[in-house]
Amino acid sequence: MKHTLIHLNTSPYANLACKEGLDLALVLATFEQAVDLCISGAALALLTDNQQPTAEHGKNLHKLLAGLEFYDIENLYIEKANTWLKDSNIWPGAKPLEETEWQALFSQYQQVFRF
């Protein structure tokens, strides 16, 4: 079985890329494919609970995070060194990785998709 990593690094509401990445993760997991997520860059905003997207932005993607466990998506990685995260109230399911762990992460998967 292939193990897939989906790397989200675009803003959750600037375009559909972040939503499409989450949708891909849920579809793969629905078909019992092993999926992990990692989040960096502008996509880190997805982890904050104070989102108020407008109708043009679509639904609140932060709310999807609570449902990941129902799809057996257990790993959502972030870079520990990101200073923005230290000052924010982020989703508690995120697993911070040291810089060396983060860099090694991408070579551990058969498939990596970036959104």
MILUMSE-518694 format. One record per residue: residue number from 1; x, y, z of N, C-alpha, C in turn; chain; residue in three letters. Coordinates in nm, 4 decimals, always signed. Example, Ala and Ser with C-alpha at 12.3 -4.5 7.8 and 13.67 -1.06 7.14 Angstrom:
BEGIN
   seq        n.u        n.v        n.w       ca.u       ca.v       ca.w        c.u        c.v        c.w   mol   type
     1    +1.3190    -0.5690    +0.7800    +1.2300    -0.4500    +0.7800    +1.3200    -0.3300    +0.7800     A    ALA
     2    +1.2850    -0.2250    +0.7080    +1.3670    -0.1060    +0.7140    +1.2900    +0.0030    +0.7870     A    SER
***
This chain:
BEGIN
   seq        n.u        n.v        n.w       ca.u       ca.v       ca.w        c.u        c.v        c.w   mol   type
     1    +0.0840    -0.1178    +0.0000    +0.0000    +0.0000    +0.0000    +0.0890    +0.1249    +0.0000     A    MET
     2    +0.0521    +0.2220    -0.0810    +0.1275    +0.3462    -0.0870    +0.0903    +0.4362    +0.0301     A    LYS
     3    +0.1906    +0.5058    +0.0800    +0.1693    +0.6025    +0.1870    +0.1858    +0.7405    +0.1247     A    HIS
     4    +0.0856    +0.8248    +0.1411    +0.0809    +0.9548    +0.0745    +0.0950    +1.0681    +0.1751     A    THR
     5    +0.1728    +1.1690    +0.1369    +0.1835    +1.2929    +0.2134    +0.1236    +1.4041    +0.1303     A    LEU
     6    +0.0345    +1.4806    +0.1916    -0.0229    +1.5971    +0.1246    +0.0275    +1.7204    +0.1974     A    ILE
     7    +0.1009    +1.8038    +0.1232    +0.1639    +1.9236    +0.1782    +0.0801    +2.0448    +0.1379     A    HIS
     8    +0.0211    +2.1089    +0.2364    -0.0579    +2.2302    +0.2128    +0.0284    +2.3505    +0.2474     A    LEU
     9    +0.0444    +2.4422    +0.1520    +0.1206    +2.5633    +0.1836    +0.0630    +2.6887    +0.1196     A    ASN
    10    -0.0595    +2.6817    +0.0687    -0.1247    +2.8014    +0.0156    -0.2348    +2.8453    +0.1123     A    THR
    11    -0.2681    +2.9704    +0.1063    -0.3706    +3.0260    +0.1943    -0.5016    +2.9488    +0.1788     A    SER
    12    -0.5683    +2.9198    +0.2893    -0.6931    +2.8437    +0.2821    -0.8040    +2.9130    +0.2040     A    PRO
    13    -0.7950    +3.0458    +0.1879    -0.9053    +3.1170    +0.1253    -0.8643    +3.2024    +0.0061     A    TYR
    14    -0.7388    +3.1985    -0.0347    -0.6955    +3.2765    -0.1503    -0.7420    +3.2120    -0.2806     A    ALA
    15    -0.7458    +3.0785    -0.2820    -0.7943    +3.0037    -0.3982    -0.8404    +2.8670    -0.3473     A    ASN
    16    -0.8667    +2.7765    -0.4382    -0.9199    +2.6456    -0.3984    -0.8138    +2.5411    -0.3668     A    LEU
    17    -0.6872    +2.5740    -0.3794    -0.5804    +2.4748    -0.3652    -0.5828    +2.4050    -0.2295     A    ALA
    18    -0.5935    +2.4785    -0.1231    -0.5918    +2.4195    +0.0110    -0.7120    +2.3269    +0.0306     A    CYS
    19    -0.8285    +2.3707    -0.0124    -0.9486    +2.2882    -0.0022    -0.9336    +2.1617    -0.0857     A    LYS
    20    -0.8775    +2.1742    -0.2050    -0.8581    +2.0572    -0.2904    -0.7605    +1.9578    -0.2282     A    GLU
    21    -0.6587    +2.0077    -0.1610    -0.5651    +1.9200    -0.0917    -0.6323    +1.8436    +0.0208     A    GLY
    22    -0.7154    +1.9134    +0.0982    -0.7904    +1.8461    +0.2052    -0.8895    +1.7457    +0.1481     A    LEU
    23    -0.9549    +1.7829    +0.0389    -1.0487    +1.6911    -0.0258    -0.9772    +1.5649    -0.0739     A    ASP
    24    -0.8590    +1.5811    -0.1332    -0.7822    +1.4653    -0.1789    -0.7472    +1.3745    -0.0613     A    LEU
    25    -0.7066    +1.4337    +0.0496    -0.6736    +1.3544    +0.1682    -0.7947    +1.2730    +0.2146     A    ALA
    26    -0.9112    +1.3349    +0.2167    -1.0316    +1.2662    +0.2620    -1.0730    +1.1555    +0.1648     A    LEU
    27    -1.0598    +1.1802    +0.0351    -1.0943    +1.0781    -0.0639    -1.0003    +0.9584    -0.0528     A    VAL
    28    -0.8706    +0.9847    -0.0447    -0.7753    +0.8744    -0.0312    -0.8025    +0.7933    +0.0955     A    LEU
    29    -0.8277    +0.8633    +0.2049    -0.8539    +0.7949    +0.3317    -0.9848    +0.7162    +0.3270     A    ALA
    30    -1.0827    +0.7660    +0.2543    -1.2090    +0.6947    +0.2389    -1.1866    +0.5576    +0.1761     A    THR
    31    -1.0899    +0.5512    +0.0851    -1.0573    +0.4252    +0.0190    -0.9412    +0.3530    +0.0889     A    PHE
    32    -0.9275    +0.3807    +0.2189    -0.8317    +0.3141    +0.3065    -0.6867    +0.3265    +0.2614     A    GLU
    33    -0.6533    +0.4389    +0.2011    -0.5155    +0.4686    +0.1667    -0.4530    +0.5444    +0.2838     A    GLN
    34    -0.3292    +0.5146    +0.3156    -0.2593    +0.5824    +0.4258    -0.2235    +0.7243    +0.3834     A    ALA
    35    -0.2692    +0.8219    +0.4599    -0.2491    +0.9632    +0.4266    -0.2036    +1.0389    +0.5505     A    VAL
    36    -0.1021    +1.1238    +0.5326    -0.0594    +1.2198    +0.6335    -0.0642    +1.3580    +0.5713     A    ASP
    37    -0.0769    +1.4586    +0.6548    -0.0775    +1.5980    +0.6095    +0.0401    +1.6719    +0.6709     A    LEU
    38    +0.0928    +1.7687    +0.5966    +0.1863    +1.8642    +0.6560    +0.1464    +2.0018    +0.6069     A    CYS
    39    +0.1641    +2.0990    +0.6935    +0.1174    +2.2347    +0.6646    +0.2307    +2.3326    +0.6900     A    ILE
    40    +0.2493    +2.4239    +0.5941    +0.3516    +2.5283    +0.6078    +0.3030    +2.6540    +0.5371     A    SER
    41    +0.3811    +2.7590    +0.5497    +0.3525    +2.8836    +0.4789    +0.2166    +2.9413    +0.5125     A    GLY
    42    +0.1506    +2.9961    +0.4106    +0.0211    +3.0615    +0.4296    -0.0876    +2.9653    +0.4752     A    ALA
    43    -0.0710    +2.8362    +0.4497    -0.1710    +2.7370    +0.4901    -0.1775    +2.7210    +0.6417     A    ALA
    44    -0.0788    +2.7695    +0.7142    -0.0815    +2.7618    +0.8610    -0.2035    +2.8328    +0.9189     A    LEU
    45    -0.2583    +2.9275    +0.8444    -0.3793    +2.9969    +0.8896    -0.4946    +2.8994    +0.9076     A    ALA
    46    -0.4894    +2.7871    +0.8388    -0.5914    +2.6831    +0.8518    -0.6011    +2.6313    +0.9950     A    LEU
    47    -0.4929    +2.6363    +1.0687    -0.4882    +2.5809    +1.2042    -0.5465    +2.6720    +1.3106     A    LEU
    48    -0.5719    +2.7963    +1.2787    -0.6260    +2.8889    +1.3787    -0.7767    +2.8756    +1.3863     A    THR
    49    -0.8315    +2.8915    +1.5047    -0.9748    +2.8711    +1.5222    -1.0577    +2.9986    +1.5088     A    ASP
    50    -0.9951    +3.1084    +1.4804    -1.0684    +3.2354    +1.4717    -1.0980    +3.2758    +1.3272     A    ASN
    51    -1.1237    +3.1796    +1.2417    -1.1502    +3.2082    +1.1008    -1.2957    +3.2488    +1.0808     A    GLN
    52    -1.3147    +3.3454    +0.9933    -1.4482    +3.3890    +0.9575    -1.4532    +3.4134    +0.8073     A    GLN
    53    -1.4533    +3.3050    +0.7296    -1.4535    +3.3220    +0.5847    -1.5850    +3.3814    +0.5346     A    PRO
    54    -1.5758    +3.4589    +0.4293    -1.6953    +3.5171    +0.3681    -1.7579    +3.4146    +0.2747     A    THR
    55    -1.8722    +3.4483    +0.2196    -1.9409    +3.3578    +0.1261    -1.8537    +3.3284    +0.0041     A    ALA
    56    -1.7752    +3.4270    -0.0396    -1.6857    +3.4069    -0.1546    -1.5741    +3.3075    -0.1221     A    GLU
    57    -1.5331    +3.3013    +0.0046    -1.4262    +3.2108    +0.0463    -1.4735    +3.0664    +0.0567     A    HIS
    58    -1.6010    +3.0460    +0.0755    -1.6525    +2.9101    +0.0937    -1.6614    +2.8742    +0.2403     A    GLY
    59    -1.6634    +2.7441    +0.2672    -1.6826    +2.7010    +0.4056    -1.5548    +2.7142    +0.4882     A    LYS
    60    -1.5736    +2.7118    +0.6186    -1.4642    +2.7239    +0.7141    -1.3848    +2.5932    +0.7148     A    ASN
    61    -1.2681    +2.5938    +0.6540    -1.1877    +2.4732    +0.6396    -1.1318    +2.4250    +0.7737     A    LEU
    62    -1.1186    +2.5131    +0.8698    -1.0695    +2.4741    +1.0020    -1.1590    +2.3660    +1.0634     A    HIS
    63    -1.2873    +2.3732    +1.0355    -1.3814    +2.2766    +1.0920    -1.3575    +2.1346    +1.0392     A    LYS
    64    -1.2966    +2.1218    +0.9235    -1.2664    +1.9889    +0.8686    -1.1621    +1.9150    +0.9520     A    LEU
    65    -1.0780    +1.9880    +1.0223    -0.9703    +1.9253    +1.0991    -1.0239    +1.8313    +1.2070     A    LEU
    66    -1.1345    +1.8670    +1.2688    -1.1916    +1.7832    +1.3742    -1.2371    +1.6483    +1.3202     A    ALA
    67    -1.2687    +1.6406    +1.1920    -1.3162    +1.5169    +1.1325    -1.2069    +1.4263    +1.0797     A    GLY
    68    -1.0825    +1.4698    +1.0844    -0.9738    +1.3880    +1.0301    -0.9647    +1.2517    +1.0979     A    LEU
    69    -0.9911    +1.2465    +1.2263    -0.9807    +1.1200    +1.2994    -1.0805    +1.0166    +1.2477     A    GLU
    70    -1.1950    +1.0605    +1.1966    -1.2943    +0.9675    +1.1435    -1.2482    +0.9029    +1.0126     A    PHE
    71    -1.1516    +0.9663    +0.9489    -1.0946    +0.9135    +0.8250    -0.9616    +0.8423    +0.8506     A    TYR
    72    -0.9268    +0.8247    +0.9755    -0.7998    +0.7636    +1.0157    -0.6789    +0.8423    +0.9665     A    ASP
    73    -0.6931    +0.9728    +0.9554    -0.5796    +1.0601    +0.9252    -0.5289    +1.1094    +1.0602     A    ILE
    74    -0.4197    +1.0494    +1.1043    -0.3719    +1.0735    +1.2400    -0.2571    +1.1723    +1.2486     A    GLU
    75    -0.1887    +1.1974    +1.1380    -0.0695    +1.2826    +1.1423    -0.0890    +1.4099    +1.0611     A    ASN
    76    -0.0763    +1.5216    +1.1300    -0.0756    +1.6531    +1.0667    +0.0479    +1.7239    +1.1225     A    LEU
    77    +0.1482    +1.7427    +1.0367    +0.2780    +1.7948    +1.0799    +0.2932    +1.9431    +1.0474     A    TYR
    78    +0.3640    +2.0132    +1.1347    +0.4023    +2.1525    +1.1136    +0.5480    +2.1682    +1.1563     A    ILE
    79    +0.6104    +2.2764    +1.1107    +0.7476    +2.3051    +1.1530    +0.7463    +2.3694    +1.2907     A    GLU
    80    +0.8204    +2.3124    +1.3824    +0.8242    +2.3620    +1.5198    +0.8844    +2.5016    +1.5289     A    LYS
    81    +0.9786    +2.5333    +1.4422    +1.0512    +2.6594    +1.4503    +0.9702    +2.7805    +1.4039     A    ALA
    82    +0.8519    +2.7611    +1.3514    +0.7734    +2.8724    +1.3002    +0.7291    +2.9626    +1.4149     A    ASN
    83    +0.7778    +3.0856    +1.4174    +0.7482    +3.1779    +1.5277    +0.6026    +3.2217    +1.5289     A    THR
    84    +0.5395    +3.2241    +1.4137    +0.3987    +3.2643    +1.4080    +0.3128    +3.1701    +1.4914     A    TRP
    85    +0.3454    +3.0428    +1.4923    +0.2666    +2.9439    +1.5655    +0.2764    +2.9608    +1.7162     A    LEU
    86    +0.3879    +3.0102    +1.7638    +0.4068    +3.0262    +1.9078    +0.3133    +3.1316    +1.9657     A    LYS
    87    +0.2743    +3.2272    +1.8831    +0.1889    +3.3361    +1.9301    +0.0415    +3.3134    +1.8973     A    ASP
    88    +0.0078    +3.1997    +1.8411    -0.1286    +3.1750    +1.7959    -0.1922    +3.0584    +1.8711     A    SER
    89    -0.3215    +3.0611    +1.8755    -0.3980    +2.9503    +1.9317    -0.4272    +2.8549    +1.8163     A    ASN
    90    -0.3489    +2.7479    +1.8051    -0.3626    +2.6588    +1.6902    -0.4318    +2.5286    +1.7280     A    ILE
    91    -0.4758    +2.4582    +1.6259    -0.5433    +2.3299    +1.6424    -0.4518    +2.2343    +1.7183     A    TRP
    92    -0.5004    +2.1710    +1.8261    -0.4145    +2.0888    +1.9123    -0.3659    +1.9580    +1.8491     A    PRO
    93    -0.4228    +1.9155    +1.7376    -0.3808    +1.7901    +1.6756    -0.2550    +1.8013    +1.5915     A    GLY
    94    -0.2030    +1.9214    +1.5741    -0.0823    +1.9411    +1.4926    +0.0405    +1.8901    +1.5675     A    ALA
    95    +0.1267    +1.8194    +1.4957    +0.2495    +1.7646    +1.5550    +0.3691    +1.8449    +1.5048     A    LYS
    96    +0.4317    +1.9228    +1.5921    +0.5471    +2.0033    +1.5500    +0.6714    +1.9164    +1.5288     A    PRO
    97    +0.7441    +1.9447    +1.4220    +0.8676    +1.8734    +1.3904    +0.9856    +1.9694    +1.3916     A    LEU
    98    +1.0993    +1.9217    +1.4405    +1.2238    +1.9983    +1.4323    +1.2630    +2.0116    +1.2852     A    GLU
    99    +1.3518    +2.1040    +1.2551    +1.3901    +2.1313    +1.1162    +1.4429    +2.0065    +1.0449     A    GLU
   100    +1.5271    +1.9290    +1.1108    +1.5823    +1.8090    +1.0467    +1.4733    +1.7042    +1.0223     A    THR
   101    +1.3795    +1.6913    +1.1153    +1.2676    +1.5981    +1.0969    +1.1787    +1.6421    +0.9810     A    GLU
   102    +1.1568    +1.7736    +0.9725    +1.0732    +1.8295    +0.8654    +1.1358    +1.8002    +0.7294     A    TRP
   103    +1.2649    +1.8219    +0.7165    +1.3320    +1.7999    +0.5888    +1.3339    +1.6521    +0.5510     A    GLN
   104    +1.3447    +1.5639    +0.6486    +1.3458    +1.4196    +0.6218    +1.2058    +1.3663    +0.5925     A    ALA
   105    +1.1037    +1.4385    +0.6338    +0.9656    +1.3949    +0.6193    +0.9302    +1.3594    +0.4753     A    LEU
   106    +0.9699    +1.4419    +0.3820    +0.9266    +1.4275    +0.2436    +0.9839    +1.3039    +0.1741     A    PHE
   107    +1.0941    +1.2517    +0.2229    +1.1540    +1.1333    +0.1599    +1.0967    +1.0029    +0.2150     A    SER
   108    +1.0075    +1.0110    +0.3116    +0.9506    +0.8918    +0.3741    +0.8247    +0.8404    +0.3042     A    GLN
   109    +0.7788    +0.9086    +0.2015    +0.6513    +0.8759    +0.1384    +0.6705    +0.8364    -0.0075     A    TYR
   110    +0.5841    +0.7473    -0.0546    +0.5875    +0.7078    -0.1950    +0.5289    +0.8161    -0.2843     A    GLN
   111    +0.4326    +0.8906    -0.2320    +0.3673    +0.9983    -0.3081    +0.3602    +1.1231    -0.2212     A    GLN
   112    +0.3937    +1.2381    -0.2817    +0.3817    +1.3665    -0.2136    +0.3089    +1.4610    -0.3073     A    VAL
   113    +0.1992    +1.5188    -0.2593    +0.1233    +1.6166    -0.3358    +0.1345    +1.7500    -0.2635     A    PHE
   114    +0.1538    +1.8557    -0.3408    +0.1683    +1.9892    -0.2818    +0.0590    +2.0797    -0.3346     A    ARG
   115    -0.0108    +2.1438    -0.2421    -0.1187    +2.2353    -0.2778    -0.0935    +2.3712    -0.2160     A    PHE
***
